Amino acid sequence: MTGEVEETALKLIAEMMRSYSQILKAVAEIEEAGGQPFDEMLKKLFSPEKLAEIHNRAPPNLYAVFAAALFRLTAAAPKLQNPLALSTEEKKKLSNEILEIAEIMAKIAASKQ
């Protein structure tokens, strides 16, 4: 590696570490707010009862997009188990997919207010 490439790599790794730190902080905040482990919160959030509640509150066209996003997330979940094993192109594709799903979930959360 050349010095410039190494410097760029270190900067990107530092940014990744910041992002991971933000994820851990968000998980801790969710656990504090909910009073239970993150995985339990996820189970409740995506339980059939909660999904029915979201269905009743969200505009129909937005809920259809949300439901499709959940199917996409389910399909992507195995790849999230070990993302470093993916090819560079697969990582980029998965990154875009997760970002799209996140945007849909944000819209659902905003529609509940």
N, C-alpha and C positions, 0 to 999 in steps of 0.2 A: 504494500500500500504506500502511496505517496503521502507526504506530510499533509497536503491539502485534503486528501480523501480521509485521512485519519482524523483531522480536525472536524470535518463535516460529520463523520461518523460519531465522534464524541459528543458533538452538539445535539445530534439526533437522539443518541442514547440518553443524554441528560433530559431532553424533552419527553422521551418515553417514560423516564423515571418520574417526572413531574405529573404526567398523565396518570400513571399508576398510583401515585400518591393521592391524586384527586379521587380516583376510584375508591381507594381504601377509606378515605375520609367520608365520601358519600355513603358507603356501605355502613360505616360506624354511625353516621347521623341517622340513617334509616333505622338501624337497630335501636338506637336511643329513642327515637320518636315512637317506634312501634313496640318497644319493650320485649322484643324477641329476636332470635337470629334471622339474618337476612334470608336464608333459604325458606324459612317458615313464612316470612312476609311475602315472598314470591309465590308460594303455594296458595296463600290466601288471596293475593291480588289477582291471580289467574285462575281462581276456582270457578266452577260453573255458576255459582251464585253471583260472584262479582262480575263475571262476564255478562250475565243476564242484566245486572244493574247498569253496566256500561251501555248495553244494548238499548235499554229503556231511556237513557239520558242523552246519548249521542245522536246527532242527525243520522238518518239511515244510510246516506251515501258515505259518511265518514266511518260509521261502524263497519260497513262492508270492506272498506279499505283497511281498517284496523284488524278485522278477522283475517283478511288475506296476509297482513303483516305478521300475525301470530303464526300462521302456517309457514311463512318464509323463515321466521325465527326458529321454529321447530326443525325445519330442514337444515338450517345453518348450524344448529347447536352442536352436532358432532364435530364439525370443523373447529369450533371454538374450544374444544377440549385440548387440542394441541396445535395451535395456529402456527407455531414455528416450523412444523413439519410440512406445511403447505408450500407450494411453489410461490415465487414472487408474484406471478399473475393471479394465483388463487388468493393470496393475501390481499391484493388490491381489490379484487372482486368482492371478497368477504367484507372488507372495510367499507366499501360503498354500500353493500347490502345492509350492514348494521346501521350505518348512518341514515339510510332511507327509513329503516324500521324505527329508529329513534325519533325521527322527525314526525312520523305518523303517531307515535305514542305521545309526543308532546302536544300534537293537535287534539288528541283525545282528552288529555289532561286539561287543556285550555277550554275545551267544549263543556266540561263539567262545571265551570265557574259561572 
